[in-house]
Amino acid sequence: MSTLSVPIKIFFHPTTTTSSFLHSQPQTLTFIPTRTPTIRASASASENPQKQHQKQHKSPPNAANTASDADKGIHPAGFLTKRGISHKAFGQFLRERYKALKDLKDEIFNRHANLKEMASGFELLGMHRHPEHRVDYMEWAPGARYCAIVADFNGWSPTENCAREGYFGHDDYGYWFIILQDNLREGEEPDELYFQQYNYVDDYDKGDSGITIDEIFKKANDEYWQPGEDRYLNNRLEGPVKLYEEIFGPNGPQTMEELGDIPDAETRYKEWVEKHGPSRYAVIDEGKEYDIFNVIVDPEWNERIRALKPPIPYWFETRKGRKAWLKKYIPGIPHGSKYRVYFNTANGPLERVPAWATYVQPGGDGVPACAIHWEPSPEQAYKWKNKSPEVPKSLRMYEAHVGISGSEPKISSFNDFTDKVLPHIKEAGYNAIQLIGVVEHKDYFTVGYRVTNFYAVSSRYGTPEDFKRLVDEAHGLGLLVFLEIVHSYAAADEMVGLSMFDGSNDCYFHSGKRGQHKFWGTRMFKYGDPDVLHFLLSNLNWWITEYQIDGFHFHSVSSMLYTHNGFASFTGDLEEYCNQYVDRDAQLYLILANEILHALYPNIITIAEDATFYPGLCEPTSQGGLGFDYYVNLSVPEMWSTFLDSVPDLEWSMTKIVNTLISSREHADRMLMYTENHNQSISGRQSFAEILFGRIDKHSHHYKESLQRGSSLHKMIRLITFTTGCRAYLNFMGNEFGHPKRVEFPTSSNNYSYSLANRQWDLLEKDGIHCDLFSFDKDMMKLDENLRVLSRRIPNFHHVNDSSMVISYIRGPLLFVFNFHPTNSYDSYSIGVDEAGEYQVILNTDEIKYGGQGILKEDQYLQRTVSRRCHCLAELLRFTS
């Protein structure tokens, strides 16, 4: 390969103030040197299935919509109509899916009051302290015949704490309920009230003020009732006796035989009305069961009673505080206790880590897996200090893995990340972080994708309080916190995970082949089961409620959308998105998840990672979409990886680059772009910096030129990806400064070494290429912060030349020019612009401070246009690269 005179990127800023959209501010232009492999000028269907969708004929609105749905703005196939696409099979699929969604909601509402309750299962299931000095445990295991808690506090006995008959121990849906009573301390007397409650957080003890319970109730009644109104409350038999005497007189019948025939109630009431007039307390009876509750009362009395507030403060006055509780009781399950759930099943007894456990020791190296009861004292519990930042107009996301975030060859912690990495992210100019591998997983080498315990943060990084501090400190720095959630599959572990949880193969997952991922050996959820939906939807709500997460990145949506797990060839024909391989139940789950999350938390952000570009991924659910806010464009990083790894520099195709970058133009405002994320650095692959710099021979006489080539390409690839994307951009931890090594988690193949499971932050302490790349990345982030690049309209590519390997495009007031040619520099290269005036370079990849050669001198940073048409634009601008 020939040496290069390093491609450069330049930004020009017009100093003229005559343009109407500049508002007396200078216009900005950007030029950039570019290189790209030669590939087809038009993207194939597999590269851009959305373009194939557009080839269909226009379709009329669906006449089958009901008036009620239309009134609500619901159109089951609305996004097809909006895009002018007509495809009978896919449109019918969307309508049938909408009908199935309504049926599913009806089924849900038969068991839950609303969707919020459906997504709040964590309030009941798992371990929860009850105000009445006890802990309640609830679990779903329909295949079990017996359920008990085995723990260190009961000697791991399967009979000590079990679900008992008469204590709501088991219901028809397969839910088990166990009460763990606190133990009375020696010398203490039981509470006077069997319903005595305690507040375990506060120390107030109003119930110990010396006032008796009878006095408290008397005060409550005196405030609530007017004199005489509580007469029948205190003398419950007085009313029936008076009624009896009114009907039969003082010497009425004493036995059923003496009673004889009695006229029906209506006849008796009419006779009474003739004597006394209509009653204000008569019952309206129209033959319905509930009529007995529809009583006519005095309007004035009814209005006064409704205006009263229940005497709840007096009821709470009977509560005692934490000190009183600890003085009288020993907690039945102390904080930090280890426990498991024990089942008797058709296949014999088994022990499992509870599905709703919030802190888990996943086991390994001879240590059995178990849940840890997490109930810190008020002094130890983390207290939130900061609110979530407002959602910015554009997202500059920093993807990170806590375990590999340290410099040393070991697993890093939440606290290390908070103290050392968060300040770096803020300094780098990002406004959001995306955390991967946070949810508990047994095997570290899986990067966190084979989740075992969906409600627990990974204990290898720290405690739940440590993670709360991480999120809170990030919010304090103005950073949103997104969590990569894996609901597309689960680990196949039985002891610590959900597989064979209650002894049956189809508790949480499909049975047979459908319950196994085609290639990864993981289990596939049974999304059509309401209880599985209850578990997954509640899990999303849990992370927001407990840890104040700001959004979710749904990992590997392709695995759940299709029964073939997305491992199939896609041509872009809409038939492929509605055939027998599509998992409709999984789609209904995603629709419900987005509807519930956006209804409960309007500022929440959901991102879909789908390699198949499923139609309607980011369309509103009311218009037939799945409801995501963003989707990840996976084709762009794959293109760059292929070019860098296997395509010679001179064979890079500018047309291929542009077609890939804008392949989903109709969805551009919903697209998350990235140059490389963790996928490019993990699983035996290399980071771009390792490809660019790792093969350079330091002793070669071409070393300097090769280093310049790698530095230029690293900056240019990131810049063109960053500035052509829409409102979201993502970078993986360390890539902003060209981390020289890939990520390799400890496995048997590398003798369980941690040498590559870290980040070399010390490179930023030395002058050199990594500091230069980091400076450029920071200025690239500032470009968006100051000039709102990502939130502007999608770029207009007006010059793509495969011969000169130059790309130019305009985005808002900015002009970008890239020269990707490995050997050619250009003097007075002509580019068309649509605004006359002077243009100022504001960002140049070839600047010396970024590790460039500084070919463009300072006196060349200001250029004036020439009135001549070029590239179909009115003005011509010449520049040097």
Buried (B, 14 or more C-beta within 10 A) or exposed (E): EEEBBBBBBBBBBBBBEEBEEBEEBBBBBBBBBBBBBBBEEEBBBBBBBBBBBEEBEEBEEBEEBEEEBEEEEBBBBBBBBEBEBBBEEBBBBBBEBBEBBEEBBEEBEEEBEEBEBBBBBBEBBBBBBBBBBBBBBBBBBBBBEBBBBBBBBBEBBBEBBBBEEEEBBBEEEBBBBBBBEBEBEEEEEEBEEEEBBBBBEEEBBBBEEEEEEEEBBEBBBEEBBEEEEEEEEEEEEEEEEEEEEEEBEEEEEEEEEEEEEEEEEEEEBEEBEEEEEEEEEEEEEEEEEEEEEEEEEEEEEEEEBEEEEEBEEBBEBBBBBBBBBBEBBEBBBEEEBBBBBBBBBEEEBBBBBBBBBBBBBBBEEEEEBBBBBBBEEEEEEBEEEBEBBEBBEBBBBBBBBBBBBBBEEBBBBBBBBBEBBBEBBBEBBBBBBBBBBBBBBBBBBBBBBBBBBBBBBBBBBBBBBBBBBBBBBBBBBBBBBBBBBBBBBBBBBBBBBBBBBBBBBBBBBBEEEEBBBBEBEBBBBBBBBBBBBBBBBBBBBBBBBBBBBBBBBBBBBBBBBBBEBBEEEBEBBBEBBBEEBBBBBBBBBBBBBBBBBBEBBEEBBBBBBBBBBBBBBBBBBBBBBBBBBBBBBBBBBBBBBEBBEEBEBBEBBBBBBBBBBBBBBEBBBBBBBBBBBBBBBBEEBBBBBBBBBEEBEEEEEEEEBBBBBBBBBBBBBBBBBBBBBBBBBBBBBBBBBBBBBBBBBBEEEBEEEBEBBBBEBEBBEEEEBBBBBBBBBBBBBEBBBEBBBBBBEBBEBBBBBBEBBBBBBBBBBBBBBBBBBBBBBBEEBBBBBBBBBBBBBBBBBBBEEBBBBEBBEEEEBBBBBEEEEBBEBBBBBBBBB
